[in-house]
Amino acid sequence: MKSKLIGFLMNFWISFSLALYFHMGEREEKCIIEDIPSDTLVVGNYKVQRWDLHTHDFLESAPGLGMFVTVTSPTGEILLSKLYGPQGTFTFTSYISGEHIICFQSNSTRFVVIAGSKLEREEKFRKTSEETNSNILWWAIVQTLILISVGIWQIKSLRDFFISKKLV
């Protein structure tokens, strides 16, 4: 009796779980066929993550990676065809009941993954350049102060020289 109750509760709990989790390769397309009633608003949330071979963990996606979502109605009409970012929400309304095809395709290529690391290097280079420009500005200010100080010292020295020689 106890095992039947646990089985019933597990079945009840699993029926409310509406999540999918899958791996995709570069430019690979994965499709889901879902029987949806008519006049139903469908909302989907997704998140694209990269698998790191070195740490064996998921990392945030590189800039430029995203998901191309296409939804086709049972009659073959395209209800949604849009490129989204690395994390987002898509929505569509089913106008007729039947099996709708929801397809996901990553826009990743090796170039985009490489571009992500290039963007990180460019960001480091930009920071280094900004620090160098800031240091150059301070060095110019110090040089200007030194030149003004030397000029004031020369004027004072010349004035004292002329006063000591009684030329003024």
N, C-alpha and C positions, 0 to 999 in steps of 0.2 A: 504494500500500500504506500509506504514511504517512498519507494523508488518511482512509483507511478506519479506521485505528486511532484517529486523533483523533476522528472521528465517533462511533465506538463508545464511546470514553471520555466524550465529551460527553453522549451519550445515557444512558450508565450514571450519570453524575454528576447529570444533570437528573432522572432517575427518583427520586432520593432527596430532591429538593426538594419539600416538601409545604406551601409557604407560599402564602397569597393576600394580595393587596393591592388594595384598591378604595376609591373615593371614595363618600361618601354625603351626601345633603342632609338637611335637617331633616325628621325623622319619616319618612324614606324607608326602605323595607325592601329588603334584598338577601337573596336565597336561594341556597343551594348545594345541588345534588342530588348525593349521594354514595352509591355502591353499597357497602354495608358488610356484611360477613359476620355471621352470628348469633353471639351471646355475645362481642361485641367491645367492649372499653372504649375509648371515643373521648374524647380530651382535646384541648381547643382553647384556645389562648392568643390574646388580642387586646389591642390598645391603641388607645384613641380619642385623636386629636389634632386640633387646630383648625388650619386653614390661614389664615395671616395675609396679607392682601392687600398690606399695606405692606412687609413684609420678604420676602415670597415664600418663606416657610419654615413648617414645621410647628411649632406651639407646644403646650405641655402643655394639656390640656383644662381648662376652667373648672370650679370646684367645682359639683357638681350634674349634670354631664354623665355619661351612662352608656350602656350597651348592653343592650337587651332581646333575649334569645336564646330562640328557640323551635325545638324539634326534634320533627319528626313522623315516625312510623314508616311503612313501606309500607302498613300497614293503615289509616292515618289517625289512629292513637292518638298523643296528644301525650306524648312522653317527657320533655320538659324545657320549661319556660316560666318564665323567671326574669329579673329585672332585676339587672344587675351594675353595678359602678362603671366609671370610665373606663379601667381596666386590670384584667385578671383572667384567670381560667381557668375554663372550664366543662367538665363531664364528664357522660357518659351511657353507658349500656350498651345495645347493640342486642340485642334478644331474638330477632328473626327477621332473616334475611338479606333484602336488597333495597335499593331506593333510598330512603334517608332524606333528608328535606328539613330543612336547617339554615338558619334565617332569622335575620337580624340587623336590628335596628331601633334607631336612635338615639333617645334620649328628649329630644333637644335641641329647643328652641324658641327663638325670638328672646328670650323672657323669661328663659330660663336663661342665655343668653349675656350678656344685659344684667345679670342678677343676678350673674354672675361679676364683672363690672366694679364693680357696686355693692358686692359683698363686699370687693373690694380697697379701695374708697373708705372703707367702714366700718372696715376694719382700720387704715387711715391715721388716720381720725378717732379710733378707740379709742386708738391710740398717742399722738396729740396730747393727748387727754383725760387719759391716765395721766401724761404728762409735766407737764401743767398741774397736776394734783392733787398730784404730787410737789413741784413748785415752791411751791404753796400751803402744803403742810405745812412746808417749810423756812422760808418767810416767817413762818408762825405761830410757829415755834420762835425765830426771830431777834427777833420782836416781844416774845415772852415774856421772853427774856434781856435785852432793852433795858429793859422795864418793871421787872424785878427789879433791874437795875443802878441805874436812876433811883431806885427805892424805897430801896435801900441807901444811895445818895448823900444822899437827903433825910433819912433817919434820922441819918446821921453829921453832916450839916450842922446839924440841929436840936439834936443832943446837944452839938456844939461851941458853938453859940449859947447854949444854956442854961448850959454850963460857963463861958463867957466873961462872962455876965451874973450869974454866981454864984447862979443860981436852983436849982441842983441841988447 
